[in-house]
Amino acid sequence: MSSDYFSIASISPLSSITAGARIHVIGVCGVAMAQMALLLAKQGYQVSGSDKEFYEPMGSLLRSSSVLLYQGYNAENLVDNPALILIGNAVSRDHPEVVETQRRKLPYTIFPQLLHELCIGSRHSIAVTGTHGKTTTAALGAFLLTKMGQSPSYFVGGASPDLPETLAAGAGSVSIVEGDEYDSAFFAKVPKFRFYRPKTAIITSIEFDHADIYPNIESIDREFDGLLALLGKEGTAVCCIDDGGVRRLVERWSGRAGAPRIVTYGTDTRANVCLAQVKQVGAKQELSVRLVSGRVVTAELSLPGLYNARNATGLLAAFEHDGYQVDGACATMMLFQGVKRRQEIRFDGTVTLVEDFAHHPTAVRETVQGIRNRFPGRRLWAVFEPRSNTSRRKIFQGDYERAFDQADVVLLCAVTVRAIDASHELLSIEDLVTGIRERGKLVRAFGTAAEVAAVIVQEVQPGDVVLLMSNGAFGGIPAMLEDEFRRKFK
């Protein structure tokens, strides 16, 4: 099929279609796409959507809405020539509904473009970017701005009990969104944050990730160079200089003609906004932060781990610069409960079960360390499924060996080989077991998630903490273990 029809330049703006017209969403059950479909329906559009399966929690939300749903992909789902087709970034060029979109010459758009039109527009745009911490930081920022009466628009790539939805068009003059560096569509191989035109960008960390679309760290650096150019001299980059990748780019950017203002943050005493002290006290962290003004503020955070303390500091740095109430943010920060699948405590009885999205070795290491700090003196099981395109490759073999140092027991699930892996050397679970064992840890590997779960059920003891880490469903074992623990460890 000719590729000429699809391009960023040919995306149709929402303003080009009639109010109340039909919009069809290809891949509607993704977290972001489902919330966008719901928002469009709330705004009076007739919305339909298709997907292979309707998994929870989005499945129930969609079924209880006015969105017309089609299970399975078929050209016939494009009923009555929709006025606009929303194409998900997991959709390929040869997708039957994409082929039909071109055949009928139907107008189309993509998620980040619609997000800008509906939730950003002329608002002060804060984009949370970087390899790690985007979802939690954006959710905390949206929560704090809401509590401060700003009525922000926001987008968060995960569900939080503190936010009524993951995507909202607020009445206020500020938006805060998670700015992903992953590409936007099969015809838009650029980061989503390119579409958000931020005035303030928080950059949490820069490491090699997304090995399926980026060949090396230099290619990722170039995208953040592009972000700097997008900010322009009127914008602000709020940068965590504790992170080596961010620090390297800040040094390169400093003094560049036409560059935005750069505000640094972190535990490094050279930071403009310095996390001067952080202390874990029971279930909370106590933070002491020195602002650009020199004033020291204190806050409490219910989320464990130094990286969460840094993320909170980055928000305070952005708020101070943008003129929002730092004291109000500090006063309400402790109320934030976090994001599902980000250090989410699914069960807390005589045994504690924690689920996390960690898959990059840095995220695994920091998550294990954070849970160790939160539950000192208890036996910690670190249970990991290398599922993402990056985590399944050998490039991080040595990093994973060191990532579990703060755990007592390590259980690993086998790497599943996919067609995309044909030309790549994959992570060796056998070598990983050997490397972790040589570091003095009890470690075992299993072929399936069910085998992992069986060992946990058989061997877990009162007082243990079980940390599950995967960027996927992990074979359904989080829910299964939660049910089992509720039965055995009330």
Buried (B, 14 or more C-beta within 10 A) or exposed (E): EEEEBBEBEEBBEBEEBEEEBBBBBBBBBBBBBBBBBBBBBBBEBBBBBBBEEBEEEBBEBBEEBEBBBBEEBEEEBBEEEBBBBBBBBEBEBEBBBBEBBBEEEBBBBBBBBBBBBBBBEEBBBBBBBBBBBBBBBBBBBBBBBBBBEBBBBBBBBBBBEBBEBBBBBBEBEBBBBBBBBBBBBBBBEBBBBBBBBBBBBBBBBBBBBBBBBBEEBEEBBEBBBBBBEBBEEEBBBBBBBBBEBBBBBBEEBEEEEEBBBBBBBBBBEEBBBBBBBBEBEEEBBBBBBBBBEEEEBEBBBBBBBBBBBBBBBBBBBBBBBBEBBBEBBBBBBBEBBBBBBBBBBBBBEEBBBBBBBBBBBBBBBBBBBBBBBBBEEBBBBBBBBBBBBBBBBBBBBEBBBEBBBBBBBBBBBBBBEEEEBEEBEBBEBEBBBEBBBEEEBEBBBBEEBEBBBEBBBEEBEEEBBBBBBBBEEBBEBBEBBBEBBBEEBE
